[in-house]
Amino acid sequence: MKPLPGRMTAAAVLVCGLLAAGTQADVVTLAVTATRQGQGTGAALLAALLAEARRRGTTEVFLEVRVDNLRAQQLYRSRGFVQIGVRHGYYQPSGADALVMRLDLTAQRPAGARVVPDAARAPSGSSSGDVPAGPAPDGAR
Ligand SMILES: CC(C)(COP(=O)(O)OP(=O)(O)OC[C@H]1O[C@@H](n2cnc3c(N)ncnc32)[C@H](O)[C@@H]1OP(=O)(O)O)[C@@H](O)C(=O)NCCC(=O)NCCS
């Protein structure tokens, strides 16, 4: 591809994606550039994705997150996602496991709203189930 002339004056600072089909959707990516993290951008992006999911009639949203990505897990839990399983060796080439999380969008609260910790607790017996799935490249989600 031929490079554009002149200096690049804008930088991508955030990316997010939602894959919706029927009543289910997946958050396929969510990322904020390092210098913009911790300023509410990730939460705002997630709220926008969930609002769009609701608009499309989605009732449940799923995502995968690395087991060692505590910051992202905290974001998802604080917005109502609960862990429903683990995908072993999901990220490649590292072989890191992914937690699978689910959000019930039929709950009566604004999409993306922060929830109290008790409401974010996983149902008993559901947090350690193995979920079969293909691998994902490291850093993709
Ligand atoms: C995860 C990520 C998207 C969060 O975006 P962000 O803009 O930094 O997050 P926000 O400032 O909107 O904070 C949202 C929530 O994240 C959590 N959070 C933010 N900073 C945190 C920190 N230092 N430690 C723990 N949790 C933190 C909090 O729950 C916060 O909610 P609160 O402000 O209501 O308490 C961002 O850190 C990122 O892009 N990380 C790298 C890519 C990545 O890991 N993506 C997720 C893949 S599943």
The ligand as an ORCA input file, in Angstrom:
! r2SCAN-3c Opt
* xyz 0 1
  C      -9.193     -2.746     30.237
  C      -9.274     -1.335     29.633
  C     -10.091     -1.378     28.341
  C     -10.000     -0.412     30.643
  O     -10.082      0.874     30.052
  P      -9.775      2.175     30.936
  O     -10.122      3.357     30.118
  O      -8.390      2.099     31.470
  O     -10.789      1.966     32.149
  P     -11.677      3.079     32.857
  O     -10.838      4.236     33.265
  O     -12.891      3.367     32.045
  O     -12.098      2.288     34.178
  C     -13.133      1.319     34.030
  C     -13.041      0.336     35.172
  O     -11.843     -0.418     35.073
  C     -11.419     -0.752     36.388
  N     -10.095     -0.161     36.563
  C      -9.585      0.943     35.975
  N      -8.321      1.136     36.372
  C      -8.041      0.124     37.227
  C      -6.887     -0.252     37.963
  N      -5.760      0.463     37.923
  N      -6.953     -1.370     38.713
  C      -8.070     -2.107     38.759
  N      -9.199     -1.801     38.082
  C      -9.169     -0.702     37.337
  C     -12.431     -0.175     37.346
  O     -13.414     -1.141     37.590
  C     -13.020      0.960     36.545
  O     -14.325      1.249     36.918
  P     -14.614      2.410     38.000
  O     -13.881      3.631     37.540
  O     -16.105      2.559     37.966
  O     -14.068      1.890     39.286
  C      -7.854     -0.754     29.391
  O      -7.133     -0.842     30.583
  C      -7.094     -1.443     28.259
  O      -7.233     -1.099     27.102
  N      -6.249     -2.418     28.611
  C      -5.427     -3.112     27.598
  C      -6.294     -3.961     26.648
  C      -7.152     -4.899     27.427
  O      -6.714     -5.543     28.383
  N      -8.424     -5.000     26.981
  C      -9.388     -5.908     27.585
  C      -9.320     -7.234     26.883
  S     -10.550     -8.356     27.497
*
